[in-house]
Amino acid sequence: MSRIIHHPAVVSSRIGLLTIAVALIASGPARAQTPITAAGLGYRIAPLDGRSAALGGTGLGLLGGTFSLVNPADLRAHLEPGFGLAFSGESVSLKGGPGPLDSGRERFTVIRAVVPFDAWAVGLAFGGEFDQDWAVRFQDTLVLSDGKVPFEEARERDGGISSIDVSVARQLGPISLGVSAQRLNGSVRQTFSRDFELSPDGAPQLSPTGDAERLSYRAWRFKAGGAVTLGDRLMLSAVASFDGTLTSEPEDSTSATTTVDLPKSIQVGGSARLAQGLIVAASGGWAEWSVAGTVEDAIGHDITWMGAGLEYQRLRLLGGDLPVRVGVRRGELPFSLTADAIEETALSFGFGWRFRNGLAVLSTAFEIGSRGDLAVDGLEESFTRATISFELRDR
């Protein structure tokens, strides 16, 4: 646990696996503000590998295949059995209090195994969905009829939501069709504590107070998609998601079970070989998050996103191929505390290294971006993110 002291408030920040701990203290009477990405169900995690992240988040319709968890029909782009995993770390700087505060989060975005055989392919995967980790610690004063009592309060959430995916795809000439079933699971522990100090006005000493609750999440999601591949020149891909209802159930309290309607979504994308060694990729999508309504004072919004990138494949390093990539993306967060969705934009770049005749691949991605607008939303985050993924194939 690292600690940043800002008079008159104390802010603590913890960085760990799938963790962000942030606090912003407003001027005047001290009050705590949670980060932009804490609203609603938390920060939406894109289950992308390093190649997709470097190409502006274009996780479907990529020539040569991707281990990103987007369209089950894209499984047929893999010619050999393979295994891939991706890990992402993010550094965040927040504005909106007496000064910028820095924190971060880390997570596995996707772990996937793919097995093609005959005209079929199957995949088993783990993917990230929502990150709900954050913590805040601040000081304030309780005003009683017989005096003022200073106190220090801590609030923390630790957890998130992930998915387990089973996908099947079938090749029919240049067309591939795929379906997948995803089980969403997760839990979050919410804690609250307040320690009272001695009153300078002679008010009675108050005992410390606090509470804790653990929530578990579960839901089903189904996807259906298709892709068209024209040799090694062009690949087009589209997928639709049909989500059900997310159930939030207390594990250690008498609070009532609640439900959140999950959205339908559509994503389309593709890639084309413009010249020998040069690929352009683009994708976009829409999700009907407004059906979620209000989740813990946060408003759900219908959102759109899009991204594009270029990949140059003619460089070599130590006997292996060294593709370099650049991209740009823009999207919206599904939840906010205002009537408008919060926008996120980023520039990306990275490289890969294909060695052992393409049986092993290392990919990296670096993103520089921002979320929110200080003048409009009252909060703003700038971030840098690094993603590294590794793939192994069997020929």
C-alpha positions in Angstrom: 0.0 0.0 0.0 1.5 3.3 -1.1 0.3 6.6 0.4 0.0 10.1 -1.0 -0.7 12.9 1.4 -2.6 16.0 0.2 -3.5 18.5 2.9 -6.2 18.5 4.3 -6.9 15.0 3.1 -5.0 11.7 2.9 -5.2 9.6 -0.3 -4.0 6.0 -0.4 -3.3 4.2 -3.6 -2.8 0.4 -4.2 -1.5 -1.1 -7.4 -1.9 -4.9 -7.9 -3.4 -7.5 -10.3 -6.5 -6.1 -11.9 -6.3 -3.1 -9.4 -6.7 0.6 -9.4 -6.9 2.7 -6.3 -7.8 6.3 -6.7 -9.0 9.3 -4.7 -9.7 12.9 -5.6 -10.3 15.4 -2.8 -12.3 18.5 -3.5 -11.5 21.9 -2.1 -13.4 23.3 0.9 -15.0 20.6 3.1 -13.3 17.3 2.3 -15.2 14.8 0.2 -14.2 11.7 -1.7 -14.6 11.2 -5.4 -14.2 7.9 -7.1 -12.4 7.5 -10.4 -14.2 7.8 -13.7 -13.8 4.1 -14.3 -15.5 3.2 -11.0 -19.0 4.1 -12.2 -21.6 1.5 -12.6 -20.1 -2.0 -13.1 -16.6 -0.5 -13.3 -14.1 -0.2 -16.1 -14.9 -2.2 -19.3 -12.0 -4.5 -20.2 -11.4 -5.3 -23.9 -10.2 -8.9 -24.2 -7.5 -8.2 -26.8 -4.0 -9.5 -27.5 -1.0 -7.4 -28.2 -1.4 -7.3 -31.9 -5.0 -6.1 -31.8 -4.2 -3.5 -29.1 -1.4 -2.0 -31.2 -3.7 -1.8 -34.2 -6.2 0.6 -32.5 -8.1 -2.2 -30.7 -9.1 -3.9 -34.0 -9.8 -7.4 -32.5 -11.7 -9.0 -35.4 -11.2 -9.7 -39.1 -7.4 -9.7 -38.9 -5.5 -11.6 -41.6 -3.3 -14.2 -40.0 -5.6 -14.6 -37.0 -5.8 -13.2 -33.5 -6.2 -14.6 -30.1 -8.5 -11.7 -29.1 -11.9 -12.8 -27.8 -14.3 -11.1 -30.1 -15.8 -13.1 -33.1 -16.0 -16.9 -32.9 -16.0 -17.1 -36.7 -12.4 -15.7 -36.7 -11.2 -19.0 -35.3 -10.9 -20.4 -38.8 -8.1 -17.9 -39.5 -5.8 -20.1 -37.4 -4.2 -22.8 -39.5 -2.5 -24.6 -36.5 -3.4 -25.4 -32.9 -2.2 -22.7 -30.7 -2.3 -21.0 -27.3 -2.1 -17.3 -26.5 -2.2 -15.1 -23.5 -2.1 -11.3 -23.0 -1.2 -9.2 -20.0 -1.8 -5.5 -19.7 -0.6 -2.9 -17.2 -1.9 0.7 -17.1 -0.6 3.9 -15.4 -3.3 6.5 -14.7 -3.0 10.2 -13.8 -6.2 11.9 -12.6 -7.2 15.6 -12.5 -10.0 17.1 -10.6 -8.7 17.6 -7.1 -6.1 19.8 -5.5 -3.4 18.2 -7.8 -2.9 15.3 -10.1 -2.7 11.8 -8.5 -1.1 8.8 -10.1 -2.2 5.2 -9.8 -2.5 2.1 -12.0 -4.0 -1.3 -12.7 -2.8 -4.6 -14.1 -4.7 -7.6 -15.6 -4.7 -10.6 -17.9 -7.0 -9.5 -20.8 -7.3 -12.8 -22.5 -6.1 -16.4 -22.3 -7.1 -18.6 -25.2 -6.5 -22.0 -26.8 -7.5 -22.7 -30.4 -7.7 -26.1 -32.1 -8.6 -26.2 -35.9 -9.4 -29.6 -37.5 -10.8 -30.4 -40.9 -13.3 -27.6 -41.7 -13.9 -26.9 -38.0 -12.2 -25.0 -35.1 -12.9 -24.9 -31.4 -11.7 -22.5 -28.8 -11.6 -22.3 -25.0 -10.8 -18.9 -23.4 -10.8 -16.7 -20.4 -11.4 -13.0 -20.9 -11.7 -9.8 -18.9 -15.1 -8.0 -18.7 -15.1 -5.3 -15.9 -12.6 -4.1 -13.4 -14.1 -2.9 -10.1 -11.0 -2.4 -8.0 -10.6 1.0 -6.4 -10.0 2.5 -3.0 -10.3 5.9 -1.4 -9.3 7.3 2.0 -10.1 10.9 3.1 -10.7 13.1 6.1 -13.8 15.2 7.0 -15.7 16.5 10.0 -19.0 15.4 11.4 -21.0 18.3 12.8 -23.1 17.4 15.9 -25.3 19.6 18.0 -22.7 19.8 20.8 -19.6 20.1 18.6 -17.5 18.9 15.7 -15.9 15.5 15.4 -13.1 15.0 12.9 -12.9 11.6 11.2 -11.0 9.6 8.7 -13.0 7.4 6.3 -11.9 4.6 4.0 -13.9 3.0 1.2 -12.7 0.1 -1.0 -13.8 -2.2 -3.7 -11.8 -5.3 -4.7 -12.9 -7.5 -7.5 -14.3 -7.6 -11.0 -16.1 -9.6 -13.7 -14.6 -12.0 -16.2 -15.9 -14.6 -18.7 -15.2 -18.2 -19.7 -15.8 -18.7 -23.4 -16.4 -21.8 -25.5 -16.5 -21.2 -29.3 -17.0 -23.3 -32.4 -16.5 -22.3 -36.0 -17.2 -24.0 -39.4 -15.6 -23.2 -42.7 -17.8 -23.2 -45.8 -15.7 -22.2 -48.8 -14.5 -18.6 -48.2 -17.1 -18.1 -45.5 -16.7 -19.1 -41.8 -19.5 -19.2 -39.3 -19.1 -19.3 -35.5 -21.0 -19.4 -32.3 -19.9 -19.0 -28.7 -21.3 -19.3 -25.2 -19.8 -17.2 -22.4 -20.3 -17.6 -18.7 -19.8 -14.3 -16.9 -18.6 -14.7 -13.3 -17.1 -12.4 -10.7 -17.2 -11.0 -7.2 -16.5 -7.8 -5.5 -15.9 -7.0 -1.8 -17.0 -3.6 -0.6 -15.7 -2.3 2.7 -16.4 0.9 4.6 -14.8 2.1 7.8 -14.8 5.4 9.8 -12.4 6.3 12.7 -13.4 9.3 14.8 -10.8 11.6 16.4 -11.2 13.6 19.6 -13.4 16.6 19.2 -11.8 20.0 19.7 -15.2 21.3 20.9 -15.8 18.8 23.7 -18.2 16.6 21.8 -18.5 13.0 23.0 -16.0 10.5 21.7 -17.5 8.3 19.0 -16.6 4.6 18.5 -15.2 3.5 15.1 -17.8 2.1 12.7 -17.6 0.1 9.5 -19.2 -2.6 7.4 -18.3 -5.0 4.6 -20.2 -6.9 1.9 -19.3 -9.3 -0.8 -21.3 -9.5 -4.0 -21.1 -12.3 -6.6 -22.0 -11.9 -10.2 -23.2 -14.3 -12.8 -24.8 -14.2 -16.3 -24.8 -15.8 -19.7 -23.8 -14.3 -23.1 -24.2 -15.8 -26.6 -22.5 -14.7 -29.8 -22.9 -15.5 -33.4 -20.6 -14.3 -36.1 -19.4 -14.7 -39.7 -16.3 -13.9 -41.6 -15.3 -13.9 -45.3 -11.7 -14.4 -46.3 -10.4 -13.9 -49.9 -7.0 -15.5 -50.0 -4.4 -13.5 -48.1 -5.7 -10.2 -49.5 -8.9 -9.4 -47.6 -10.9 -10.5 -44.5 -14.2 -9.1 -43.4 -15.8 -10.1 -40.0 -19.0 -9.3 -38.1 -20.4 -10.5 -34.8 -23.6 -10.0 -32.7 -23.8 -10.5 -29.0 -27.0 -11.5 -27.2 -26.6 -10.9 -23.5 -29.0 -11.9 -20.7 -29.3 -10.6 -17.2 -26.5 -10.1 -14.8 -27.4 -11.2 -11.3 -25.7 -9.5 -8.3 -26.1 -11.6 -5.1 -24.8 -10.7 -1.7 -22.8 -13.6 -0.1 -22.5 -12.4 3.5 -25.4 -10.0 4.1 -29.1 -9.8 4.1 -29.2 -7.3 1.2 -31.5 -8.1 -1.7 -30.4 -9.8 -4.9 -30.4 -7.3 -7.8 -30.2 -7.7 -11.6 -28.8 -5.6 -14.4 -30.0 -6.1 -18.0 -27.0 -6.6 -20.3 -26.9 -5.1 -23.8 -27.1 -6.4 -27.3 -24.1 -5.4 -29.3 -22.8 -5.5 -32.9 -19.2 -5.3 -34.1 -17.8 -5.3 -37.6 -14.3 -5.1 -38.9 -11.8 -6.3 -41.4 -8.3 -6.0 -42.8 -6.8 -5.8 -46.3 -3.3 -6.3 -47.7 -2.6 -3.0 -49.5 0.9 -4.2 -50.7 3.4 -6.9 -50.0 4.0 -6.6 -46.3 1.5 -3.8 -45.6 -1.9 -4.5 -43.9 -4.6 -2.0 -42.9 -7.2 -2.9 -40.3 -10.3 -1.2 -39.0 -13.3 -2.1 -36.8 -16.2 -0.5 -34.9 -19.2 -1.4 -32.8 -22.2 -0.4 -30.9 -23.7 -1.7 -27.6 -27.1 -0.9 -26.0 -25.9 -0.2 -22.5 -28.9 2.1 -21.8 -30.9 -1.1 -21.0 -28.9 -1.4 -17.8 -30.6 1.8 -16.5 -29.1 3.2 -13.3 -26.5 1.1 -11.5 -25.4 2.5 -8.2 -26.2 6.1 -9.2 -24.4 5.7 -12.5 -26.3 6.0 -15.8 -26.0 3.4 -18.6 -25.5 4.8 -22.1 -25.7 3.3 -25.6 -22.1 3.5 -26.8 -20.0 3.3 -30.0 -16.4 2.7 -30.6 -14.0 2.5 -33.6 -10.4 1.9 -34.3 -7.9 1.5 -37.1 -4.3 0.6 -37.7 -1.5 -0.2 -40.0 0.9 -3.2 -39.9 4.2 -3.3 -41.8 5.7 -6.8 -42.0 9.0 -6.4 -44.0 11.4 -6.0 -41.1 13.4 -8.8 -39.6 15.3 -9.3 -36.3 17.6 -12.2 -35.3 16.2 -14.4 -38.0 12.6 -13.7 -37.2 9.9 -11.4 -38.6 9.5 -8.0 -36.9 6.1 -6.5 -37.8 5.6 -2.9 -36.6 2.1 -1.4 -35.9 0.4 1.9 -35.3 -3.2 2.7 -34.6 -5.8 5.0 -33.2 -9.1 4.4 -31.4 -12.0 6.2 -29.9 -14.8 4.9 -27.7 -17.2 5.6 -24.9 -17.6 4.2 -21.4 -20.9 2.4 -20.7 -21.5 4.2 -17.4 -21.1 7.8 -16.1 -22.5 10.0 -13.4 -23.9 12.6 -15.9 -26.4 12.5 -18.7 -23.6 12.1 -21.3 -21.3 9.2 -22.0 -17.6 9.7 -21.2 -15.3 9.5 -24.2 -12.0 7.6 -24.3 -9.4 8.2 -27.0 -5.9 6.7 -27.5 -3.0 6.5 -29.9 -1.3 3.1 -30.1 1.9 1.6 -31.5 3.8 -1.6 -31.0 5.7 -4.5 -32.6 5.8 -8.2 -32.8 8.5 -10.8 -33.2 7.7 -14.0 -35.0 10.4 -16.7 -34.6 10.8 -20.5 -34.9 9.2 -20.2 -38.4 6.1 -18.5 -37.0 5.4 -21.1 -34.3 6.2 -18.6 -31.5 5.1 -14.9 -31.5 5.7 -12.1 -29.1 3.6 -9.0 -29.5 3.7 -5.7 -27.6 1.4 -2.6 -27.7 1.7 0.8 -26.1 -1.2 3.2 -25.8 -1.4 6.9 -24.8 -4.8 8.3 -24.2 -7.3 10.1 -22.1 -10.8 9.7 -20.6 -13.3 12.4 -19.8 -13.2 16.2 -19.9 -12.4 18.2 -16.8 -14.6 21.1 -17.9 -17.6 18.9 -18.7 -17.3 15.8 -16.4 -15.5 17.4 -13.5 -12.9 14.6 -13.8 -10.3 13.7 -16.3 -7.8 10.8 -16.6 -4.8 10.5 -18.8 -3.3 7.0 -19.1 -0.5 5.0 -20.7 -1.0 1.3 -21.2 1.4 -1.5 -22.2 0.1 -4.9 -23.4 2.3 -7.9 -24.0 1.1 -11.2 -25.4 2.8 -14.5 -26.3 1.6 -17.2 -28.7 2.7 -20.7 -29.3 1.6 -22.9 -32.2 2.0 -26.6 -33.0 2.6 -27.5 -36.7 
